[in-house]
Amino acid sequence: MTRPHPRLSINQATIKYASLAEALDVTREAGVEAIGLWREPVADVGLDAAVRLVSGSGLRVSSLCRGGFFTVPEGPERRAALDDNRRAIDETAALAAAGAPGSAAVLVLVAGGLPTGSRDLAGARGRVADAVAELEPYARDAGVTLALEPLHPMYAADRAVISTLGQALDLAERFPAESVGVVVDTFHLWWDPELFAQIARAGAGGRIASYQVCDWVTPLPADVLLARGMMGDGHIDFAPIGAAVDAAGYSGDIEVEIFNEAIWATDPVAVVERTVNAFAETVGLSAATGA
């Protein structure tokens, strides 16, 4: 296996069926130095146990996925969503503190889609902005960065009413850069003709909180949530995107986040080995500061 790039992070979604303990072990034993965590495996063991596991792993934490999903109108459901996001902020702070030096207290936010029965896209986007405004002081006090992740427009109805990096920046720039940033995810953004200008804009404001990579493979599956592929298997040219992110000043970990049933069904050890090799072949050199 190729020696893992020092900035490679294995997002837990890529080895979805591994427990938190197994994911940490597999990542560390492969020589990878960082991991992106998900709330569900953390909840399976409890936050206190998760903190102990992360602390003992010697790995950096690159992010926690995910918060968000707060497009519903005011009422008990919205209040519950916002309370859950406050818990996610607390979890992010605790897990980042438990990670190795260089860990990032970054909570990835997915905005949420249209509420059931609604066609009011503008209203949903307004409620996302209101939610971020309500959560930002809490995140700032906790030392956590809320990282707004724009998703490909095919998810606008059911998962994320924020579709472009420009939209995410329009919202993030209302707040201090240390408390609200953005995620650059190749799967969601590779198609955007404004991508490179918006990456530069994000860098100028110190807004890139996370960089995630995976490939766009066609034909898309029936469940487009599971359309992500391993780097090199699809259509994305990673080199110019990685170079733009580097030029924008982002020098943090680079997460590989793949939702794909065939990859999930594969032994996590083999998936991490394949990820290390694919990263080196497609992403590593172009995305590595000083490489």
N, C-alpha and C positions, 0 to 999 in steps of 0.2 A: 504493500500500500504506500502511496505517496505520503511524504511527511505533511501533516495537516498545516494549513496556513495559519499563522498566529492570530489572525482576525476572524477566522471561521467560527461561527456559532451554530450549533444544531438546535433549531427550534423544535420543541417537543412534538408539534403537529406532524413532523416528518416521520416520527416513530410513535405514532399515536397510541398503539396498543401496549407500549411499554409503561410500566408503573414509574412513578417518580424515581424511586431508588434504582430501578433498572436503567432508566434513561440517563441518570447521572453516572452510573457505573460504565455503561456502554460508551458514553461520550468521553469520559476521562480515560478509559482504557485504550481508546483509539488515538489518544494524544491530542484531542481537540480541547481547547482551553476555555470554551464558553458555551453556555446553553441558554436558550430562550424558553421560559417556563409558561405553562398554562394553568389557569386557576382550577380547573377540574381535577387534575392529578394532585394538586396541592390540597384541595378540599378532601380528597379521598383519604389522606393520611392526617389531615389537620395542620394548621399553620405552624404550630410549635414543632411538630415532628418534621415538617418540611424544612423549617429553618435549620434544624439540627442536621438533616441530610445534606442540605446545600452547604452548610458550614464545613462539614466533613469531607465534601467532595473535592475541594480545592479549585472548583470551577468559578469563573466569572458568570454573573447573571447579566444577560444582555437586554432582557425585557421581560415583562409579564403580559401575557395575553389572556383575556382582554376585558376591557370595560366598554361602556357605551350603551347602545340600544336604548336611547331615550328620546324617541320621536313622538311618543304618545302625548295626548293633551293632558293638562293638569288634572290631577286626581290621584287616587290611591296607587294605581299602577305606576304612574310616573314617580311618585314619592318613593315607592319601593325600589324602582330602578336607580334613582339617585342615591338612596341609602346603600344599595349594593355597590355602586361605584365608589362610595366613600370607603367601604370595606376593601375594595380592590386597591385603592390608594394605600391603605394601611398595609395590606399584604405586599404590595410592591416595595414599600419602604423597608419592611422587615426582611424580605428575601434579598434585596440588594445589599443590605447591611451584612447579611450572612455570607454573601458571595466573596470570592477572592478580590483583591485590590483591582480596581478598574471596572467593577460591576456598575451597571447603570440602573438607576431608579426610574425606569421608563415604563409607563402603563399605556399599552396600545389601546386606542379607542376606535371602535367601529360604530358609526353613527346610528345605525338602524334604518329600516326601510319605512315605507308608508304604513301608518296604522291601518288595521283591518277596516276595509270598506272605504278608505280615504283615497282621493285623487289629488289632494292638496300638497303638491311637492314643495312649494314655497313655504307653506306653513310648517311642514316637517323640518325643513332646513332651519327655519327660525327657532324652532324648539331645540334643535341641536345647539345652536349658538347660546340660547338661554341656559341650557344645562351646563355647558362648558363654563359660562360666566358664574354659575352657582358653585361649581366644583373647584374652580381655579384657586381661590384662596385656601381651601382645604389642602389641595395638592401642594401649593407653594409652602405652606406651613410644615408639611411632611417631607419636603425636599424631593418631591416626585414631579417628573415631567409627564404631562398628558400628551400623548403622541397621536394626533389625528391621522387615521389611515384612510385615504381615498381608495375606494374600490371601483373596479371596472364598471362602466355604466350598465352592463347586463344585470348587475345586482342592485340597481337603484330602487326597485320596487320593494324588495324583500329584505335587503341587508344593509344598504348604505346609500343614503341620499346625497352624500358627498362623493363625487365621481372623479374629480381632477385634482392634481396637486395645487393648481391655482385656487380652486375653491377652498381647499384645506388651509392654504396660506392666508387667504382673505379672512378666515375665521381666527387662525392662530395669531395673526399679527395684532389683534386687539388686546393681547395679553403679553406679559413679560416672556421673553424667549426661554428663560430657565424653567417656566412652569407650563408652557404650551408650545409644542413643536409638531412636527409632521413625520410620517413614515413614507419613505420612498420604497415602493415594492414593484419590482420589475414586472411581475405578472399583471398587475393592475394598471400600470402606467406606460408600458413600452410603446403603445400605439399613439400616444398623445403628441401631436405636432408641436406643442408648446413645452414638451417635457424638459428640454435642456435649458430653456430660458427660465423655467420655474425652479429647476434644481439650483441654478445660479442665484435666483432670488432667495430661495430658502437658505442657501449658504451665506449670503450676504447678511441675513438677519440672524444667523446662528440657530436656525430652526430645524435642522435635520436631526431628529432624535433617534431614528433607526433606519437601517438600510436592509431590506429583505430581498432575496433572490430566489427565483425558480423559473421554469420555462413555460411557454404557451405552446401546447401541443394540439394539433388538429388530427382528426375530427374531435370536437368537444363531446364529452360523454353526456348522457341524458341528464344527469345531475351535474350542472356546471360548477357547483361548489367543489367538485372533485376533479376539476379540469387541469390542475397544476401538474407539471412534469419536471423531471430531473433536468438540470442544466445541460444543454447540448442535445436534448431530445426534440427540441422544437424550433421556434422561429425567432427567438430573441437574440439580438446581438448585444452581449453583456459588456463587451470591452468599452464602447463609448459611454454607456451609462455609468459604469464604474469609474471611468476617468472623470466624468462630470461630477460625480459625487465626491471624489477625492479633491478635485479642483475647488469644489464648494467648501472644503475645509472639514468634511466629516472624516474622522479617523478612528471611529469606534468599531465595534464588532459588526460583522456582516452575517446575518441570519439566513440560513436555508430553511424555508418554510414551504412544505409540500403537502397538499391535500390530494391523495391519490390512492384508491383502494388497492391497486396492485402493489404499490410501495408499502402500504400499511400491512399487507399480508406477508411481506418478506421479513425474514429474521432481522431484528434491529441492528445486529452487529454487521450484517452484510449491507444494510442500508447506509449506515454511517461510513463504512469503507467506500462504498460507491460515491457517497456525497463528497468525501474528501478528495477523491480522484477527479470527479466532475468539476468541483470547485477550482481545483488547480488548473484544469484544462480550459475552463471557460471564463472564470471570474477572478481567480486568485491574483495573477500577475497584474492584470489591468486595474484591479480594485485595491491593490496594496500600496499604502503610502510608502514611498521610498523604494519600491520593488523595481 
